[in-house]
Amino acid sequence: ECGIAGPRQIHAHMAMPATDVQDQPHSTDLPYQPGNDDVLSFRPYKGAEKLKDKVCIVTGGDSGIGRSIAAMFARESAKSVTIVYLEKEQEDAEQTKELIEAEGVEALLIAQDLSTGEEAARSVVQKVVDRFGRVDVLVNNASMQHKLSSIEDTDAEYLESTFKTNVFAMFYLAKHVLPHMARGSTIVNSTSVTAYYGSASLLEYSSTKGAIVAFTRSLSLQLAPKGIRVNAVAPGPIITPLNPATREQDNLDGWYNKIPALGRLGQPSEMGPAYVYLASNDSSYMSGQVLHPNGGTIVNG
């Protein structure tokens, strides 16, 4: 069994994320290909009611890391898990809903493009509050990226859409969710290892991820008096649909060969526990911090 797979057949949809990208071109002679080697047969994820009765929102929760987060939140006995996604990802969202409901947890699907502005964020929060009355956990995970090898090729539309999705949406969601959060609530943001060591081919994306680190630290200081914690997770190179989809063959092969110290790329199912930790009371004395599940890359910051 792999990832968080267990009696409820979660592996059928998300535990082996390599199946999400199996039709994408990539080198086949690399060591430790995720999803193919016995070394990647992880133990089933066992919940411990760490999020019991929590009302949770996960943006970008339809696939990849977001799906892992949503599924593990459900296994940790959340009261509900709302996933926010683009309308074109409806099929993926329905699969994630199945994972959530298989744990006996209520799932709410909201198809909403968060890059469209503040009203989109307000609408998402209002729908959750109308259904569940409050919000206990907000995970700002939705993200987009475009390949940009030279700053001279910067396209204004792509630049703005990347910042609107990756950064502005976090501001707006935090703004509108705050009135519905009590002491002990948490916000968890998804940044990236590229915020720390950069990426020549993902200039816009890396810039937004750096902004998210600063946003996390600053918002944590603002909300500390309210008893609301704000932290972030900075994943390393993870096999998700987002990465192969934005890379050409030569660039993709180069990305696959940037293997971290642990000798392989990561899987979405290895990211979920970091979010569970930050969303739960296990991290009650942590705020303004960034966790680094990145395969062994040393990050100072």
N, C-alpha and C positions, 0 to 999 in steps of 0.2 A: 504494500500500500504506500501511497505517496502523498506528499503535501499534507492536507488536513483530512485526507480520505479516511473514512470510517464506515460504520454500519449504514450510514445514510447515503452512501454512494456519491459523496461530493466529488470524488475524483472523476466522475463522468463528465463534469463540466469545467473544473478549474484546477484540480490539483496538479495536472501536468500541462503547464502553460505552453510548452513547446508545441502542443497540438494547435494552439491558436495561430501559430505562424508556420506550420509545417509546409505550406505551399510557397513560402518565401524563399528566394535563393540564399544559400549560405554554404560555407565550407563544411565538408563532411569528415575531414581528417583531423579535426581539433579534439583535444582530450576533453573528457567529461562533458559530452553534449547533454544539456538538460533534457530530461525526458527519455533518454536512451540508455543510460548507464545504471547498473545496480547501485553504484555509490550514491545515487540520488534517490534511493528509496527511503524517504523519511518516515518517521513514526507518525501514526495518526495524531491529529491535534485533538486534545482532550480539554473540553471546557471545564471551568470551575466557578461558574456563575459570577465572574468578575464584573460583568456589566448588567447584573440582574435588575430588571425593570427600568433600564435606561432607554430614553428616547433618543435615537441616533440618526444623524444625517451624514451620508457619504456622497460627495460629489464625484463624478467620474466613476461611479460604482458599478458600471455595467460589465467591465472586463478587466483583465490584468490585475494590477495591485488593488484597485478599487473593489473588484470582485472578492479578492482574498480578504480584504478588510471587512466587507459586508458579511461574508460567510462566517468569519471568525467572531464577529460581534454577535451574530445570531447564536452561534454555539456557546457563547458566554452568557446566554440567557437575557439578552436585551429585550426590552418591552416591544420595541419596534425598530426597524431599520429602513430608512428612506434612502433610496438611491436617485441621484439626479444625473441625467445623461442626455446626449443629443438624440433627437427623434430618429435619426437614421440608425441608431444602435438599439432599436426596440427589441430585436430578437435576442441580442446579448443580455439586455436588461431583463427579459422574461426568464432567461436561464438563471440569472442571479437571483431573481425572485423565488424560483424553485428551491434554490439552496437555502435561502432564508426561511422559507415556509417549512422546509423539511425539518427544521429545528423547532418547529412550533412557535415561531416568532412572526409577528405581522410585518408584512413588507408593503411599502408604499412606493410606487414608481412615479416619478415626475420627469417628463420629457421637457427639458428647458435648456435653451442655449444661454449660458451665463455670460457670454461675451456681449450680449445685447444691451447690458446696462443695469442700473440699480433696480429698476422695476422688476427685472427677472429674478433677482435675489430676494426682493421683498415678497414676490409671489410665492416662491418656493417656501420661504419660512412661514408665510401665512397658511399655506396648505397643510404644513406639518402641525402647526399650532391648532388649526381648526379641527384636525383629526385627533391629536394626542394631548393638546393642552399646554405643552411645554417642549423645550429642547434641553437635553442633558449633555449631548456630545455632538460637536460639529467637526467633521473631517473635511477639510478643504483639499481635495485630491485631484479635481479636474485639471487637465493640462493639455496643451498643444505645443507642437514644435514644427519648425520649418528648417530645412537645410539652408545654411547661408555661409558659403565658403569665403566670401569677400564682403566687407562692409560696403564696398562700392556697388554691390548688387542689392542693397537694402531696398525692399519694397514697402512703401508706407502702409499699405493695406495689411500685409502679413505682420509687420512690426506692431501695428496697433492691435490687431486681433490677438496676437500672442500675449501682449501685456494685458489686454482686457480679460482674456480667459484666465491667465495664470496669476495675475496680481490684483487687478481691479475687482474681480469677482470675490476675492477673499475679503477685501475691505467691506464691500456691500453686504455680504453674507454675515460677517461679524457684526456689522452695524445693526442689522435687522434681527439677528438672533439674540442679541444681548438682552433686550427687555424680557425675553422669555426664558432666560437662564437664571438659576438660583446658585447660591454658594455651593461650591463643590463641582460645578459643571466644568467641562473641558473643551478646548479647541485644539485640534491637531492639524498642522499644515504639512503638505508634501513639498519638500524642496528637492535637492539632488546633489550628488557628489560633484557635479559640474559647477555648482556654486562656489566650490573651494579650489578646484584645479582647472576650471574653465573647459571650453570646447571650441576649437577653431572652426568647426563646421556647424555649430549650433549657437551662434553668437547671441541671437535674440533670446532663445530658450535659457541659456546659461545666465544671461543678465536678469531674467525674471526670477530665476531660482535664487540668485544672490539677493534680490529684493525681498524675497519671501523670508530669508533668514533674518534680515533686519526688521521686517514686519513682525515676525514672531517674537523677537526679543523686545521690541518696543511695545507691542500690544500686551505682552505679559506684564510689563511694568504698569501699564494703565489699568489692567484688570485685577492685579494682585489685591488691591484694597477691597474688591468685591468678592474675593475668594474664588475667582475663576482662573484656572491655569491655562497657559498657552504654550505649546511645545511644537516641535516639528520632527519629521523623519527625512533623512537624506539618503535615499537608496543609491546603491552603486549600479553597475550595468546589469539590468534585469531583462529577461526574455519576456517581452510583452508585445502586443500587436503594434503599439506606437512606434517602437524602435525600427523594425524592419520596414515599416510602411513609409518611413521618411528617409530611407537611405538607398542609394543606388548600389549595384553589385560590388563595385570596387570599395566603396565606402563601408558597406556592410561587412565585407570580409575583414577589413581593417578593424572595425569595431569588435567583431567576434574574437579577433586576435589580441585585444587589449584585456587579457585575462588578469584578474586581480590576484593577490598573493595566495588565496586559497585554491587557485588553479582552475576555476570555472566561473561561468556566469551564474547569476542568481535566478531564482524563480519567484513569482508573485507570492506563492504560499509561504515563502520565507520572510516576507515583509510584514504580513498581517500581525504576528505577535508583537512587533514593536508598537503598532498602533493600539493594540489591546492594552499594552502596558501603560501607554501615555493617556489613554482614555479612562483607565480604571484607577481605583484608589491605591493601587500598588505604587503609583508614582506621585503620591500625595504631597511630597516635599520637593517636587521638580516643576519648575516653570521657567520659560525663556530659554530652554535647552533644545539641542538637536541630537537625535540618535543617528548613528551611522552604520546601518547594516549594508556594507559595501564590499564584502569579500576579502577584507584585510587591508584595504588602502588606508594608510595613515593620514588622518586629517587633524590639523592643528587649528582649531577655531570652532 
